[in-house]
Amino acid sequence: MKPLSRKKILLLIVLAAIGLIEVGVRASAGRGSRFYLLRDVTFKLEEASGFNPAVDVLCLGGSASYGTGLADPQSRYSEVLNGFFPELRIANKSSVGAPLSEVIYYLHRALAKNSIRYCVIFSGNNEYLELLNRGQWKGTFSFAMRYALPKIFSLVSECSYGLHNCCNRLMEMLKLTEPRRYAIMHGPTKEQWPPLNRTAVAVQKAVFRLRVYELKSLIRAHPRVTFIYVIPPVNYPYVWGLMRAEREAASELPEDSALVRREIEHSWIRHRYLITPDMQDMIKQGLRGVSNARCIDLDTLFRKQSGSLSGTSRFFLDYCHLNAAGHRILAEELKKVMESK
């Protein structure tokens, strides 16, 4: 094996020192502090100070939580829930494309400024958007400036946020950015998205596990707040149809959910805009045993309602967004959880 150069050894020492400082800061700061190197500013939720401090229920997540695609905004789960509890002040601050890191960042600030009784987190479908956005940059240098450097060399979250903004401004001044910054917003259709490297996907899953742990720390730091994590469901008939078309197989969707989940996980890299079964399990395991946290498994609820795995598609508008019936089932389950407190 070729020995490492002095520059590489020095770089490893610097990164190790940053890691030790990170561990030390987290150990001294206590529960509720953030993983300072994980902040992702690909998509920015509005500032947490942008709503009334007196909020009873705060709903956060991506486009599925936002209610994208619904013909009637009143069909969204947060509005249906408000019909069940008209005395509660419910704010849905979800945003299209928001990954879990943005939800955690927003939640950290909101809990510091607002009196909140319940937090509903419906997130997990957008964890790979940053990898897809990689294709929008001209070269490795511009991508590293925009994403990698702030994450590697920032020790505190506020510094990281500021450094990201500085990098963005610098890239604009140097005209090193593409006109279309976000692939998910302005790029090709999902069918044309470039394939992802399996190693990159594995790294992103590891980062997602850390983000769930970070959320767990935040939840434990606020024992008076009830957190309800809605685990995003998989539209199994939809994904199975894509897999069958690729393989030119004639088999219909089997009713063995364990088998289907294994098959989807193995080929998920080609259907990267969905939450994976492994990530669903990470959420359940990561929040297990936390007294003020609850998980809602929509996969199980939809299967019970439809009576079969193949029938669960009637609760979806597309690959991940719920229709009015899906939102109502979610609202009814949230009502049960809140009434049990």
Phi and psi in degrees as a GROMACS rama.xvg file:
@    title "Ramachandran Plot"
@    xaxis  label "Phi"
@    yaxis  label "Psi"
@TYPE xy
-69.826  129.659  LYS-2
-66.284  151.098  PRO-3
-71.3662  144.656  LEU-4
-75.3742  165.108  SER-5
-61.9092  -37.7325  ARG-6
-63.3403  -42.2789  LYS-7
-68.5439  -38.3491  LYS-8
-63.6105  -41.72  ILE-9
-63.0602  -40.307  LEU-10
-63.338  -42.5564  LEU-11
-62.4949  -39.3906  LEU-12
-63.9388  -43.3466  ILE-13
-62.1963  -45.8418  VAL-14
-64.5487  -38.391  LEU-15
-64.8732  -39.6989  ALA-16
-63.5328  -41.8005  ALA-17
-61.0904  -42.0091  ILE-18
-61.945  -41.6383  GLY-19
-65.6544  -40.7133  LEU-20
-63.1824  -41.5355  ILE-21
-58.8422  -48.2673  GLU-22
-61.7357  -41.8428  VAL-23
-64.5862  -42.069  GLY-24
-64.0918  -43.2852  VAL-25
-66.0155  -38.442  ARG-26
-66.8336  -35.7537  ALA-27
-86.4101  -30.8095  SER-28
-74.9179  -26.2403  ALA-29
87.6237  -177.652  GLY-30
-66.1839  145.995  ARG-31
97.2542  -10.0878  GLY-32
-76.3894  161.65  SER-33
-98.905  157.665  ARG-34
-75.6167  107.786  PHE-35
-69.1911  -19.6925  TYR-36
-97.7317  1.58729  LEU-37
-102.291  -4.51888  LEU-38
-60.9831  133.359  ARG-39
-120.219  114.938  ASP-40
-105.278  26.1172  VAL-41
-58.1968  -41.1588  THR-42
-128.192  134.309  PHE-43
-113.601  116.43  LYS-44
-72.2225  156.963  LEU-45
-64.9254  162.368  GLU-46
-64.169  144.994  GLU-47
-66.4494  -17.0217  ALA-48
-80.3525  2.29507  SER-49
-84.4536  14.0408  GLY-50
-140.5  166.296  PHE-51
-56.7706  130.159  ASN-52
-59.3039  -25.7573  PRO-53
-90.3512  79.6755  ALA-54
-117.75  127.304  VAL-55
-83.6179  -40.842  ASP-56
-129.067  120.709  VAL-57
-109.669  122.743  LEU-58
-108.029  129.384  CYS-59
-134.393  149.391  LEU-60
161.397  -162.149  GLY-61
-95.8308  -149.75  GLY-62
-67.8722  -30.2299  SER-63
-63.8612  -40.2549  ALA-64
-73.6425  -31.5934  SER-65
-68.2634  -25.1837  TYR-66
92.2176  27.5509  GLY-67
-56.899  132.621  THR-68
94.9759  -13.1878  GLY-69
-71.0527  134.066  LEU-70
-71.5862  -33.7271  ALA-71
-117.433  112.941  ASP-72
-57.3841  -24.5434  PRO-73
-73.2185  -7.81177  GLN-74
-82.4782  -10.2125  SER-75
-64.434  147.712  ARG-76
-58.1805  -36.2802  TYR-77
-66.7303  -37.7824  SER-78
-72.3027  -38.5341  GLU-79
-63.1389  -41.1077  VAL-80
-63.1807  -37.1457  LEU-81
-65.4596  -29.3471  ASN-82
-67.8095  -33.7236  GLY-83
-72.3782  -35.1494  PHE-84
-127.344  73.1365  PHE-85
-63.327  -18.7972  PRO-86
-79.6387  -13.446  GLU-87
-90.9103  144.555  LEU-88
-95.2054  111.705  ARG-89
-112.03  127.696  ILE-90
-120.987  121.775  ALA-91
-101.645  104.995  ASN-92
-107.024  29.7775  LYS-93
-70.5261  162.31  SER-94
-148.594  143.151  SER-95
-59.8254  126.789  VAL-96
84.5606  3.88059  GLY-97
-74.8507  121.799  ALA-98
-83.3524  174.24  PRO-99
-62.1068  -33.0057  LEU-100
-61.6804  -39.7275  SER-101
-68.1837  -37.78  GLU-102
-61.9229  -44.0483  VAL-103
-64.6174  -42.9212  ILE-104
-61.3093  -47.1748  TYR-105
-62.6463  -44.5597  TYR-106
-62.4384  -40.8421  LEU-107
-58.3972  -44.7963  HIS-108
-72.208  -38.8677  ARG-109
-65.0063  -40.8947  ALA-110
-67.5754  -27.8583  LEU-111
-76.0738  -23.6688  ALA-112
-111.397  -16.9539  LYS-113
-126.979  150.956  ASN-114
-91.4032  105.299  SER-115
-121.724  136.629  ILE-116
-96.0697  -40.9973  ARG-117
-130.583  139.348  TYR-118
-121.547  120.253  CYS-119
-102.734  119.629  VAL-120
-114.123  111.787  ILE-121
-116.951  83.2918  PHE-122
-145.786  154.694  SER-123
140.85  -6.13658  GLY-124
-86.6562  -10.1571  ASN-125
-115.27  25.24  ASN-126
-78.7958  -8.8174  GLU-127
-112.993  7.6291  TYR-128
-65.3026  -34.4778  LEU-129
-62.469  -38.45  GLU-130
-65.3577  -38.7318  LEU-131
-67.6809  -36.1967  LEU-132
-65.6805  -17.3209  ASN-133
-54.3566  -34.2017  ARG-134
-70.3038  -7.55398  GLY-135
-89.7668  -3.12864  GLN-136
-105.691  149.352  TRP-137
-68.5581  -32.8932  LYS-138
-158.266  176.993  GLY-139
-63.7231  -36.9666  THR-140
-62.0906  -48.5212  PHE-141
-64.5792  -37.8486  SER-142
-66.7275  -41.729  PHE-143
-63.5901  -39.811  ALA-144
-62.4142  -41.2165  MET-145
-76.8994  -37.4928  ARG-146
-116.005  -51.6163  TYR-147
-74.301  -48.5827  ALA-148
-58.1979  -47.2523  LEU-149
-60.3099  -33.7169  PRO-150
-74.1601  -33.0921  LYS-151
-78.5806  -39.8891  ILE-152
-107.593  9.08126  PHE-153
-102.084  132.726  SER-154
-101.467  -19.205  LEU-155
-129.702  152.542  VAL-156
-62.4441  -43.385  SER-157
-63.2917  -37.9916  GLU-158
-65.5499  -40.1245  CYS-159
-62.2967  -43.9439  SER-160
-61.5767  -45.1216  TYR-161
-64.0465  -40.1203  GLY-162
-66.6212  -38.3422  LEU-163
-58.2796  -46.4841  HIS-164
-62.5087  -39.7614  ASN-165
-63.2273  -43.3774  CYS-166
-62.7485  -42.0313  CYS-167
-59.4812  -46.4762  ASN-168
-64.1822  -41.1147  ARG-169
-62.5951  -43.0676  LEU-170
-64.232  -36.7544  MET-171
-68.0335  -41.0389  GLU-172
-64.5696  -38.1411  MET-173
-82.8316  -3.52738  LEU-174
56.4319  43.8529  LYS-175
-102.957  5.04767  LEU-176
-100.133  155.04  THR-177
-78.6358  151.138  GLU-178
-59.2266  -35.5301  PRO-179
-100.371  102.769  ARG-180
-75.9066  -39.0266  ARG-181
-111.591  117.925  TYR-182
-61.7131  -37.9174  ALA-183
-67.5435  -30.0641  ILE-184
-87.0273  -44.6194  MET-185
-125.065  4.0795  HIS-186
-89.1759  -157.869  GLY-187
-70.1101  170.645  PRO-188
-70.2795  166.441  THR-189
-57.9369  -36.3667  LYS-190
-66.2787  -19.1162  GLU-191
-104.865  0.0532945  GLN-192
-60.6306  141.063  TRP-193
-67.7435  149.396  PRO-194
-66.9838  151.236  PRO-195
-98.5136  146.354  LEU-196
-71.0452  135.268  ASN-197
-62.5898  -35.0126  ARG-198
-64.4798  -42.8021  THR-199
-62.6185  -39.8988  ALA-200
-64.1543  -41.1844  VAL-201
-63.0144  -40.6831  ALA-202
-64.559  -42.1041  VAL-203
-64.4371  -36.205  GLN-204
-65.2738  -39.7259  LYS-205
-63.3691  -40.0212  ALA-206
-64.9072  -39.6072  VAL-207
-62.054  -38.4338  PHE-208
-61.1732  -41.3732  ARG-209
-65.6661  -36.9106  LEU-210
-67.525  -36.075  ARG-211
-64.9403  -39.5769  VAL-212
-64.8634  -38.7631  TYR-213
-61.5338  -43.1001  GLU-214
-62.8318  -40.2658  LEU-215
-58.8927  -42.2101  LYS-216
-63.1206  -40.2338  SER-217
-66.1265  -40.1646  LEU-218
-63.9846  -44.1423  ILE-219
-66.9767  -24.0157  ARG-220
-77.2037  -9.91228  ALA-221
-129.731  71.2252  HIS-222
-65.5196  -18.4845  PRO-223
-84.5218  -8.62328  ARG-224
-100.978  135.84  VAL-225
-93.211  121.597  THR-226
-103.663  130.872  PHE-227
-121.047  111.608  ILE-228
-95.4947  116.062  TYR-229
-90.0037  109.775  VAL-230
-75.9609  119.048  ILE-231
-56.1101  136.467  PRO-232
-86.1759  162.998  PRO-233
-103.786  131.241  VAL-234
-81.2182  84.4792  ASN-235
-57.4987  -46.1347  TYR-236
-60.0467  -38.4845  PRO-237
-64.0152  -49.7633  TYR-238
-67.2227  -39.9039  VAL-239
-62.571  -36.3487  TRP-240
-63.5241  -39.4694  GLY-241
-64.9151  -43.7401  LEU-242
-63.8942  -41.0862  MET-243
-64.9283  -39.3912  ARG-244
-65.2714  -39.1359  ALA-245
-67.4152  -39.6468  GLU-246
-88.0615  -7.13233  ARG-247
55.2137  38.2674  GLU-248
-92.0856  154.939  ALA-249
-102.952  -5.03379  ALA-250
-70.6348  138.513  SER-251
-81.8538  170.313  GLU-252
-65.07  118.484  LEU-253
-73.6994  161.215  PRO-254
-91.109  0.361914  GLU-255
-79.6107  98.6917  ASP-256
-64.0202  -34.869  SER-257
-63.7268  -42.4815  ALA-258
-63.6396  -45.0725  LEU-259
-62.4109  -43.3367  VAL-260
-62.881  -39.5085  ARG-261
-65.129  -42.8606  ARG-262
-65.0036  -41.8352  GLU-263
-65.971  -40.8964  ILE-264
-62.3694  -38.7139  GLU-265
-66.6261  -35.3541  HIS-266
-107.89  11.6544  SER-267
-63.0543  -26.0408  TRP-268
-57.3815  -23.2585  ILE-269
-91.9326  -4.0991  ARG-270
-130.183  57.3111  HIS-271
-76.0721  -5.22346  ARG-272
-87.7412  4.48093  TYR-273
-106.352  151.023  LEU-274
-66.4001  146.405  ILE-275
-95.2453  156.698  THR-276
-57.0128  -36.9342  PRO-277
-61.9897  -41.0431  ASP-278
-68.2588  -36.1766  MET-279
-58.5944  -44.5681  GLN-280
-65.8369  -36.4375  ASP-281
-57.9895  -42.3301  MET-282
-64.3545  -47.8898  ILE-283
-59.6038  -47.6584  LYS-284
-68.5708  -38.0494  GLN-285
-66.7763  -31.7285  GLY-286
-102.198  3.11695  LEU-287
-66.7354  135.23  ARG-288
87.2588  -1.63235  GLY-289
-87.3227  118.424  VAL-290
-63.2726  -33.9875  SER-291
-102.38  23.8371  ASN-292
-124.031  138.729  ALA-293
-127.589  149.321  ARG-294
-118.259  135.807  CYS-295
-110.418  118.733  ILE-296
-96.6893  97.332  ASP-297
-66.3925  -29.8872  LEU-298
-55.3882  -48.7805  ASP-299
-65.4404  -43.2952  THR-300
-62.2603  -44.9667  LEU-301
-65.814  -36.3967  PHE-302
-68.552  -38.8943  ARG-303
-64.2032  -40.562  LYS-304
-68.9108  -39.1929  GLN-305
-87.6642  -21.6364  SER-306
84.186  -4.03756  GLY-307
-160.243  159.535  SER-308
-68.0774  -39.075  LEU-309
-68.9604  -22.5293  SER-310
-84.5116  -5.51339  GLY-311
-69.3323  -16.2946  THR-312
-65.3801  -17.5098  SER-313
-72.5007  -4.32346  ARG-314
-100.823  3.80993  PHE-315
-116.224  150.188  PHE-316
-87.3727  -32.6597  LEU-317
-155.391  -139.893  ASP-318
-71.4349  -26.0662  TYR-319
-147.413  -16.8795  CYS-320
-85.2379  134.986  HIS-321
-83.0243  149.394  LEU-322
-89.4049  -173.785  ASN-323
-60.8173  -37.9067  ALA-324
-65.3147  -41.0293  ALA-325
-64.9631  -41.7052  GLY-326
-64.3306  -36.6251  HIS-327
-67.8666  -40.9956  ARG-328
-60.9501  -42.0511  ILE-329
-62.6737  -44.4767  LEU-330
-62.2779  -40.111  ALA-331
-65.4722  -37.2229  GLU-332
-70.7972  -38.8307  GLU-333
-61.4603  -39.629  LEU-334
-59.4056  -43.3192  LYS-335
-62.0985  -44.8136  LYS-336
-62.6458  -44.0694  VAL-337
-68.9905  -34.1121  MET-338
-73.4901  -22.8656  GLU-339
-79.0314  -10.5144  SER-340
